[in-house]
Amino acid sequence: MSAGDWKQIAKAKKESVDKLIPKEWRLPEDIKSKYNETTPVSVIGLHKTFGILNDKEVEITEAYTANELLKHIADKKFTSLEVATAFCKRAAISTQLTNCCTELLFQEALARAKWLDEYLEENGKTVGPLHGLPISVKDAMNIKGFDSTIGYVSFIGNKKDIKEDAALVKILLELGAVIHVKTNIPTTMMSADSENNIFGRTLNPLNLTLTAGGSSGGEASLIKQRGSLVGIGTDIG
């Protein structure tokens, strides 16, 4: 594989993921060009100003702890679908601002949330203690149907070899969680800066000119922006 080849493969992969963000969740180009790694500003508090999140979605993503949100889903104050939609939207905004996500499971997350609502309605009980809670996972976690590149260009397309979910992902799903995104890491998790040749560098939402660190920098950035309340990660240490 030549230098030109791998750059084109990486570019095509990143573009294919970006296309999974629905048009109505995308930031205008003038906004995206304004907030980048040359801009020494915080993006905390901006998510609700772009007109993508409605008032209820702002409340869902900002006003509650994970435990409080789980209680409100169980007592039907909010549906799982409402919660999943809110956090998918917020994750979409977050990754456009700070490049914190890799694989976007929005369509799958919303379908699962709908099923969880139907289960609660039909059975009068939750699937488990994490019923309806959106949870993000580090890119290294295998999820069937999605790449686990760990930032390594030659691993693009390896979803064809992933026959089952990682053990921890299986456990989360059995407990009722909704997996909505995978998050960015250093190449092969081998440095303290979440940058790689496929997805680029994850920025610090408190100051976009700074890195979010690593190897769980994507998780840290996303959670700080409340695009997820709980994230799962590990490292090789």
C-alpha positions in Angstrom: 0.0 0.0 0.0 1.6 3.3 -1.1 1.4 6.5 0.9 -1.2 7.9 -1.5 -3.3 4.7 -1.3 -3.6 4.7 2.5 -4.4 8.4 2.7 -7.3 7.9 0.2 -8.5 4.8 2.1 -8.4 6.7 5.4 -10.2 9.7 3.9 -12.9 7.6 2.4 -13.5 5.8 5.8 -13.8 9.1 7.6 -16.2 10.5 5.0 -18.3 7.4 5.1 -18.8 7.8 8.9 -19.5 11.5 8.6 -22.3 10.8 6.2 -24.1 8.8 8.9 -24.9 12.1 10.7 -28.4 13.1 9.5 -28.5 16.4 7.6 -30.7 18.0 10.2 -28.0 17.3 12.9 -25.2 18.7 10.9 -23.5 22.0 11.9 -23.3 24.7 9.1 -19.9 24.9 7.5 -19.3 28.4 8.9 -19.8 27.1 12.4 -17.5 24.1 11.8 -14.8 26.3 10.4 -15.1 28.7 13.3 -14.5 26.0 15.9 -11.4 24.0 15.2 -8.0 23.2 16.7 -6.7 26.8 16.1 -9.5 28.3 18.2 -8.6 28.7 21.9 -12.2 28.6 23.1 -14.5 26.3 25.1 -17.5 24.7 23.4 -19.1 23.8 26.7 -22.6 25.3 26.7 -22.8 25.8 22.9 -24.6 22.6 22.0 -28.0 24.0 22.9 -27.5 27.1 20.8 -27.4 25.5 17.3 -31.1 24.7 17.1 -30.5 21.0 16.7 -31.6 20.0 20.3 -35.1 20.9 21.4 -35.8 22.0 25.0 -36.7 18.5 26.2 -33.5 17.1 24.6 -31.4 19.8 26.4 -33.1 18.8 29.7 -32.5 15.1 29.1 -28.8 15.5 28.3 -28.0 18.2 30.8 -30.3 18.0 33.9 -29.8 14.4 35.2 -27.2 11.9 36.4 -27.3 8.5 34.8 -29.2 7.1 37.8 -31.8 9.8 37.7 -32.3 9.3 34.0 -32.7 5.5 34.4 -35.4 6.2 37.0 -37.2 8.6 34.7 -37.1 6.0 31.8 -38.4 3.3 34.1 -41.3 5.4 35.4 -42.0 6.6 31.8 -41.3 10.3 32.3 -39.1 9.9 29.2 -39.2 7.1 26.6 -36.0 5.3 25.7 -36.4 6.6 22.2 -36.5 10.2 23.4 -33.4 9.7 25.5 -31.5 7.9 22.7 -32.5 10.6 20.2 -31.3 13.3 22.5 -27.9 11.7 23.2 -27.4 10.7 19.5 -28.0 14.3 18.5 -25.6 15.6 21.2 -22.9 13.1 20.2 -23.3 14.2 16.6 -22.8 17.8 17.6 -19.9 16.9 19.9 -17.9 14.9 17.3 -18.4 17.7 14.8 -16.9 20.2 17.3 -14.1 18.0 18.8 -13.7 14.9 16.6 -14.4 12.6 19.5 -16.3 9.7 17.8 -15.4 7.0 15.3 -18.2 4.7 14.5 -21.7 6.2 14.7 -24.5 3.7 15.6 -27.3 6.2 15.6 -29.7 4.1 13.4 -29.1 1.0 15.5 -29.4 2.9 18.8 -32.8 4.4 17.9 -34.1 1.0 16.7 -33.0 -0.6 20.0 -34.5 2.2 22.0 -37.8 1.7 20.2 -37.7 -2.0 21.0 -36.9 -1.2 24.7 -40.0 1.0 24.9 -42.1 -1.7 23.4 -40.7 -4.3 25.9 -41.5 -2.0 28.9 -45.0 -1.3 27.6 -45.8 -5.0 27.0 -44.1 -6.5 30.1 -44.5 -3.7 32.7 -40.8 -4.0 33.6 -37.4 -3.0 32.3 -35.0 -5.3 30.5 -32.4 -4.6 33.2 -30.8 -2.0 35.4 -29.4 -0.1 32.4 -32.7 0.0 30.5 -32.5 2.7 27.9 -29.3 4.4 29.0 -27.1 5.4 26.1 -23.5 4.3 26.7 -20.5 5.1 24.5 -17.6 2.6 24.1 -14.0 3.0 23.1 -13.2 2.2 19.5 -11.2 -0.9 20.6 -14.4 -2.6 21.7 -15.7 -5.0 19.0 -19.3 -4.5 17.9 -20.7 -6.8 15.2 -21.3 -4.9 11.9 -18.8 -2.1 12.6 -15.1 -1.7 12.2 -12.8 -1.7 15.1 -9.8 0.0 13.5 -8.1 1.2 16.7 -6.9 4.0 14.4 -5.0 1.6 12.1 -5.6 2.2 8.4 -5.0 -1.5 7.5 -7.8 -2.5 9.8 -10.4 -0.5 7.9 -13.1 -2.9 6.7 -12.4 -5.4 9.5 -16.0 -5.5 10.4 -16.3 -8.5 8.1 -14.1 -10.4 10.5 -16.0 -9.4 13.6 -18.4 -12.2 14.2 -19.7 -11.2 17.7 -19.8 -8.3 20.1 -17.1 -7.9 22.7 -17.9 -9.6 26.0 -18.5 -6.3 27.8 -20.7 -5.0 25.0 -22.8 -8.2 25.3 -23.1 -7.6 29.1 -24.2 -3.9 28.6 -26.8 -5.0 26.1 -28.1 -7.7 28.3 -28.5 -5.1 31.1 -30.6 -2.9 28.8 -28.1 -0.3 27.6 -28.1 1.4 24.3 -24.8 1.7 22.5 -24.8 4.8 20.3 -21.2 5.6 19.4 -17.7 4.4 19.5 -15.0 6.9 20.5 -11.6 8.0 19.3 -8.2 6.8 20.5 -4.6 7.0 19.6 -3.3 4.5 17.0 -3.4 1.1 18.6 -3.8 2.9 22.0 -0.1 3.5 22.1 0.2 7.1 23.1 -1.4 9.7 25.4 -2.9 11.8 22.6 -6.1 10.5 20.9 -4.9 11.1 17.3 -4.7 8.6 14.4 -4.4 8.6 10.6 -8.1 7.8 10.1 -10.1 10.0 12.4 -7.5 12.7 13.3 -7.1 14.3 16.7 -9.8 14.6 19.4 -9.9 18.1 20.8 -10.4 19.3 24.3 -13.8 20.8 24.6 -12.6 23.2 27.3 -10.0 24.6 24.9 -10.0 23.5 21.3 -6.3 24.2 20.9 -5.5 21.5 23.5 -5.6 17.7 23.1 -8.1 15.6 25.0 -5.3 13.2 26.0 -5.6 9.5 25.8 -5.9 6.8 25.3 -9.5 7.4 26.2 -9.6 10.9 24.9 -12.6 10.4 22.7 -14.6 9.2 25.8 -13.4 12.1 27.9 -14.3 14.7 25.3 -17.7 13.2 24.6 -18.7 12.8 28.2 -17.5 16.3 29.1 -19.9 17.6 26.4 -22.6 15.3 27.8 -22.9 13.4 24.5 -22.8 10.4 26.8 -23.2 10.1 30.5 -21.3 6.8 30.8 -18.4 5.6 28.6 -16.5 2.3 28.6 -12.8 2.2 27.9 -9.7 0.2 28.7 -6.1 0.4 27.7 -3.1 -1.9 27.3 -1.6 -0.9 30.6 
